Every structure is written in structure tokens, then in C-alpha cells.
Amino acid sequence: MDNFQKEIDERANLALSNKFELLLFRLGSDQEKGKSELYGINVFKLREIVPMPSITRAAGMRSPLLGMASIRDQFIPVIDLPAVAGCTPTTGLNLLLVTEYARSTQAFAVESVENIVRLDWSQVHTAEAGVSSKNITSIACLDSDNQNPELALVLDVEQILYDIIPSVRGVAPETCQTKDFNLKPGSVAIVAEDSRVARALLEQGLRSMGIPALMFNTGLEAWEKIKQMAQEAQNEGYPITDKIALVLTDLEMPEMDGFTLTRNIKRDDKLKKIPVVIHSSLSGSANEDHVRKVGANGYVAKFEINELASVIHGVLDQDGE
């Protein structure tokens, strides 16, 4: 048990050094390319891997939902991940990846599991320019071979769940409770989020709150914009908080994660007064401890828009005191 807890602590502490672990798995032959692609998911979101159990299929349930499985006395929806990705398993659906996202538990059926690799987030690049599938959020380079690197496609699980399971969508942005936010005229929110669906929900939610926002796909893109705006504020003789009302960041992002982005802001004397709210599908005490360690002003799990509004309201009011 001590060794198991030590392994969990070591994995959690990776987040403070811009590193993470990726579970690699296969879904079968791609229906368009005819080859078996390597896919990945952050180990932090994985609760366990189990052999395929018996599945109970409810009347009217359609693909890619396979049905419900009883795992440790909990009934969990099972999603046919090869069907989502357009793959055909050669040996069948053999394993379930049981995951926890946005306060919900679900299982993804896969063909096989390959390995767990430890990577730096700088090895992960946004897929939006080069991959057509909306279900792929980024591409991980698994080695240093610049000519022919081994790649893994990192799934946008938020998008998949949003499309398949309505209960994970939370409260619609249009139903956000009206609040008066302590915003300086002309200031904006900087938002860093790599998931398309999460980014769209955040943009709609902030609009419903009356908070103008600049949206970025990666922590690194957001960091570069923050530095640029800080230089502009310095040249104009204004504090940075006149330009940036707050930073809202995901944790898992290509190139630079949310922990590193937050730490960069809070370690810089010119930037440290900017309120930072972390908005993530990663939950648990380890992440909340890290949020405190890097100095974030608030933390909220996806996708409850009224809870997000309350947290933003709190940190902006605190900043204005």
C-alpha cells in the first residue's frame, strides 16, 4: 500500500514540472487509412483498466453507447471508442478504460493497451491545424526522432462525452445567473483551453456573464499573449490588471500545462496580481493541492457554469478589495 501511494504521489507531482503520463492504446484498423493508430489518454483521468465485462444494453440505446457495465457495484456507461474514432478492432473489444471526467464516471471499450509513457507537455502539439477529427485534441511525439517520430493521437474526451452523454454538459450558458462582475473598463479574460467544445462553452459562458475574452488553444499561446500585454501596459504606464481582468486556464494542454502557466504568472512581480482560475475536468485532492501550491486564486470543475460564475465573481471581488 505504501508503494502504491508513493506511485500516486509521484505521478501527481509530475504536474508541477510540466510533465505527465500518457496511457497508450489501440482501437483497431482505421477505416480510412487501413492501419492501426496509437491513441493516448492522460493517466490522471484513468481510474482502472478492466477486462471486458458483460454489458447490459437498454432499449433504444444507440452506437457508440454499448450499454451499462457493473464495475465495483457501480453501473457505468460504456462507450465504443473504436466506433467513435472510425476504427474496426481486429481482435474485438477486449478492455475497458474506466475514467473520471467532469464529476462523472464512464468506461471506454478499446482493443488493447500498449504502455504508459512519461512526457513533457512540450512534446505535445495542438492537432487543430493538422488533424480533421474533432475528437483529437493534440498529437504527442513519443521520441526524439525528428525525421520519423512515433506519434500518438490524444483524444478530446470532453468532446466525446459532450456528444454522447448529455448529463456531462452541465448548465447551459444561457441559464447562467446574472452577477455584477468587478471588471475594469477595457479589460479582458485570457482563456487557455485545448478542447474545442470546452473552449466554445467557456466563450459562451463568459459572454453571458458580460466578460470579454481572448481564447487560446494552449498554455504557451496564452503565456505569450500575457507577456505581450504586460509589455504594452508597462509602455503605457498602466498596471497589467487594467488590461487583463483574469486568466482562466485548463490543466491539460499541449506545449504548456495550466500549472506551469499559473506558476509563471504568480512568480512574475509584474503579473502576480492577475487573478487565475483553473477550470478542469481533472478532479481530486492531489490536483487541488497543486492549485494551492502554484498560487491559483480559484479552482472549479467542468462544466457547471453557475459555479464557474461564482468562483470568478469571488476572485474579482477579492482582487478589487
C-alpha positions in Angstrom: 0.0 0.0 0.0 2.9 2.4 0.8 4.5 1.8 -2.6 1.1 2.3 -4.3 0.6 5.6 -2.5 4.1 6.7 -3.4 3.5 5.9 -7.0 0.3 8.1 -6.9 2.2 11.0 -5.2 5.0 10.8 -7.8 2.5 10.9 -10.7 0.7 13.8 -9.1 3.9 15.7 -8.6 4.7 15.5 -12.3 2.1 18.2 -12.8 4.4 20.7 -11.1 7.2 20.2 -13.7 5.1 20.4 -16.9 5.2 16.6 -17.2 2.5 13.9 -17.3 2.0 10.3 -18.1 0.1 9.1 -21.2 -1.6 5.7 -21.5 -1.1 4.3 -25.0 -3.8 2.0 -26.5 -5.1 0.8 -29.9 -8.6 0.7 -31.3 -8.0 -1.4 -34.4 -7.7 -0.6 -38.1 -8.6 2.9 -39.2 -11.5 2.6 -41.7 -10.0 5.3 -44.0 -6.2 4.7 -43.7 -6.3 0.9 -43.1 -3.7 1.0 -40.3 -3.8 0.8 -36.6 -3.1 4.2 -35.0 -1.8 4.7 -31.5 -4.0 6.7 -29.2 -3.4 8.2 -25.8 -5.2 9.4 -22.6 -3.8 11.1 -19.6 -3.2 8.6 -16.8 -4.5 11.1 -14.3 -8.0 10.6 -15.7 -7.8 6.8 -15.6 -9.4 5.1 -12.6 -8.6 1.5 -13.7 -8.3 -0.9 -16.6 -10.6 -4.0 -16.5 -11.2 -7.0 -18.9 -14.4 -6.6 -20.9 -17.3 -7.5 -18.6 -20.9 -8.4 -19.6 -22.7 -5.3 -21.0 -26.4 -4.6 -20.3 -27.9 -2.8 -23.3 -31.0 -0.7 -22.6 -33.8 -0.4 -25.2 -33.3 2.4 -27.6 -29.6 2.8 -26.8 -27.6 3.5 -30.0 -23.9 3.3 -31.0 -21.4 4.4 -29.8 -23.0 3.6 -26.5 -22.7 -0.1 -25.9 -24.7 -0.2 -22.7 -24.0 -0.3 -18.9 -21.5 -2.3 -17.0 -21.4 -3.1 -13.3 -17.9 -2.3 -12.1 -17.3 -2.4 -8.3 -21.0 -2.2 -7.7 -21.4 0.9 -9.8 -23.3 1.0 -13.1 -21.2 2.8 -15.6 -22.0 3.8 -19.2 -19.7 2.0 -21.8 -18.7 3.8 -24.9 -17.4 2.0 -28.0 -14.3 4.1 -28.6 -13.3 2.4 -32.0 -16.8 3.4 -33.3 -16.2 7.0 -32.2 -12.8 7.1 -33.8 -13.8 5.3 -37.0 -11.8 2.1 -36.3 -12.5 -1.6 -36.6 -11.0 -3.8 -33.9 -9.2 -6.9 -35.3 -9.4 -8.9 -32.1 -12.5 -7.4 -30.6 -13.3 -5.0 -27.7 -11.1 -6.6 -25.0 -10.6 -4.0 -22.3 -12.4 -1.1 -20.6 -10.7 2.1 -19.6 -12.6 3.4 -16.6 -12.2 7.2 -16.4 -13.4 10.1 -14.3 -14.2 13.3 -16.1 -16.2 16.4 -15.1 -17.6 14.6 -12.0 -18.8 11.6 -14.0 -17.5 8.1 -14.4 -17.6 6.3 -17.7 -15.8 3.4 -19.4 -14.3 3.3 -22.9 -14.0 0.0 -24.7 -10.7 -0.5 -26.5 -8.9 -3.3 -28.3 -5.6 -3.3 -26.5 -3.3 -1.3 -24.1 0.3 -0.8 -25.1 2.2 1.1 -22.5 2.5 4.1 -20.2 5.0 6.8 -21.2 6.2 9.8 -19.3 6.3 13.0 -21.4 6.9 16.7 -21.1 3.9 18.8 -22.3 6.3 20.4 -24.8 6.3 17.1 -26.6 2.5 17.5 -27.2 1.3 19.7 -30.0 -2.2 21.0 -30.9 -3.8 19.0 -33.6 -6.3 21.6 -34.8 -4.2 22.5 -37.8 -3.2 19.0 -39.0 -6.0 16.6 -37.9 -9.5 16.7 -39.2 -11.2 14.8 -36.5 -12.9 16.9 -33.8 -12.3 14.1 -31.3 -8.5 14.5 -31.4 -7.2 17.4 -29.3 -3.4 17.0 -29.7 -0.6 14.9 -31.0 2.1 13.5 -28.7 5.7 12.9 -30.0 6.9 9.8 -28.1 10.5 10.0 -29.1 13.2 12.4 -30.3 13.4 11.1 -33.9 12.8 14.3 -35.8 12.7 12.6 -39.2 10.2 9.8 -38.3 8.9 10.3 -34.7 6.5 7.8 -33.2 3.2 9.7 -32.6 0.1 9.2 -30.5 -3.3 10.8 -31.1 -4.6 12.3 -27.8 -8.4 12.1 -27.6 -10.6 15.1 -26.7 -12.6 13.2 -24.2 -14.6 16.3 -23.2 -15.9 16.5 -26.9 -16.7 12.8 -27.0 -18.6 12.9 -23.7 -20.4 16.1 -24.7 -21.6 14.5 -27.9 -22.7 11.2 -26.4 -23.8 11.7 -22.8 -26.0 14.8 -22.2 -25.6 14.6 -18.4 -21.9 15.8 -18.5 -22.9 19.1 -20.2 -23.9 20.8 -17.1 -25.9 24.0 -17.1 -26.3 25.8 -20.4 -24.5 29.2 -20.6 -27.9 30.8 -21.4 -29.1 29.9 -17.9 -26.2 31.5 -16.1 -27.3 33.5 -13.1 -26.8 37.2 -13.6 -24.0 38.8 -11.5 -22.2 42.1 -11.4 -18.5 41.5 -12.0 -15.8 43.8 -10.8 -14.3 44.5 -14.2 -12.1 47.4 -15.1 -13.3 49.1 -18.4 -11.5 47.6 -21.4 -10.0 44.6 -19.5 -10.4 41.1 -20.8 -10.2 37.5 -19.7 -7.4 35.4 -21.1 -8.7 31.8 -21.6 -6.4 28.8 -22.3 -8.3 25.6 -23.2 -7.3 23.0 -25.8 -10.7 21.2 -26.1 -12.9 22.7 -28.8 -16.1 22.0 -27.0 -14.8 23.3 -23.7 -13.5 26.4 -25.4 -16.8 27.1 -27.0 -18.7 26.5 -23.8 -16.4 28.9 -21.9 -16.6 31.5 -24.6 -20.5 31.4 -24.5 -20.5 31.3 -20.7 -18.2 34.4 -20.3 -20.3 36.2 -22.9 -23.4 35.5 -20.8 -21.5 37.0 -17.8 -20.6 40.1 -19.8 -16.9 39.3 -19.6 -14.9 39.9 -22.9 -12.4 37.1 -23.5 -9.4 36.2 -25.7 -9.4 32.4 -26.4 -6.2 30.4 -26.8 -5.6 26.7 -27.6 -2.5 26.1 -25.5 -1.0 27.5 -22.3 2.0 28.6 -24.2 -0.1 30.7 -26.6 -1.8 32.3 -23.6 1.5 33.0 -21.9 3.0 34.7 -25.0 -0.1 37.0 -25.2 0.1 37.8 -21.5 3.7 38.8 -21.8 2.9 40.9 -24.8 0.0 42.7 -23.0 2.3 43.2 -19.9 4.8 45.0 -22.1 2.1 47.1 -23.6 0.8 48.0 -20.2 4.3 48.9 -19.0 4.9 51.1 -22.0 1.6 52.9 -21.5 2.2 53.3 -17.7 -0.8 51.1 -16.6 -0.9 48.1 -14.3 -1.4 44.8 -16.1 -4.7 44.3 -14.3 -6.1 47.3 -16.3 -5.7 45.1 -19.4 -6.2 41.5 -18.1 -9.1 41.0 -15.6 -8.3 37.4 -15.0 -6.8 34.2 -16.6 -9.0 31.1 -16.9 -7.0 28.0 -17.7 -7.4 24.3 -18.2 -4.8 22.0 -16.7 -4.0 19.6 -19.5 -2.8 21.5 -22.6 -0.2 21.0 -25.4 3.1 22.8 -25.0 2.5 24.2 -21.6 0.0 23.0 -19.0 -2.2 25.1 -16.7 0.0 24.5 -13.6 3.1 25.9 -15.4 1.1 28.8 -16.9 -0.2 29.7 -13.4 3.2 29.4 -11.8 4.7 31.6 -14.5 2.2 34.3 -13.7 2.4 34.2 -10.0 6.2 34.2 -9.9 6.4 37.4 -12.0 6.2 40.6 -9.9 4.5 42.4 -12.8 1.9 39.7 -13.3 1.2 38.1 -9.9 -1.8 40.3 -9.2 -3.7 38.9 -12.1 -6.4 36.5 -10.7 -6.0 33.0 -12.0 -8.9 30.5 -12.1 -8.2 26.8 -13.0 -11.1 25.1 -14.8 -10.5 21.4 -15.3 -12.1 18.0 -15.7 -9.3 16.7 -13.6 -10.5 16.4 -10.0 -9.2 15.0 -6.7 -7.3 16.2 -3.7 -3.9 16.0 -5.4 -4.8 18.5 -8.1 -6.4 20.8 -5.6 -3.2 20.7 -3.5 -1.3 21.6 -6.6 -3.7 24.5 -7.3 -2.8 26.0 -3.9 0.9 25.3 -4.4 1.1 27.3 -7.7 -0.9 30.2 -6.3 -4.1 30.0 -8.3 -6.9 32.1 -6.9 -9.7 29.6 -7.7 -10.5 26.1 -9.0 -13.7 24.8 -10.5 -14.5 21.5 -12.2 -16.1 21.4 -15.7 -18.8 22.2 -16.8 -21.0 23.9 -14.2 -21.4 27.5 -15.5 -23.0 28.9 -12.4 -20.3 27.5 -10.2 -17.7 29.0 -12.6 -19.5 32.4 -12.4 -19.5 32.2 -8.6 -15.7 31.5 -8.5 -14.9 34.3 -11.0 -17.1 36.7 -9.0 -15.3 35.8 -5.8 -11.8 36.3 -7.2 -12.6 39.5 -9.0 -14.2 40.9 -5.8 -11.2 39.8 -3.8 -8.9 41.5 -6.3 -10.8 44.7 -6.1 -10.6 45.0 -2.3 
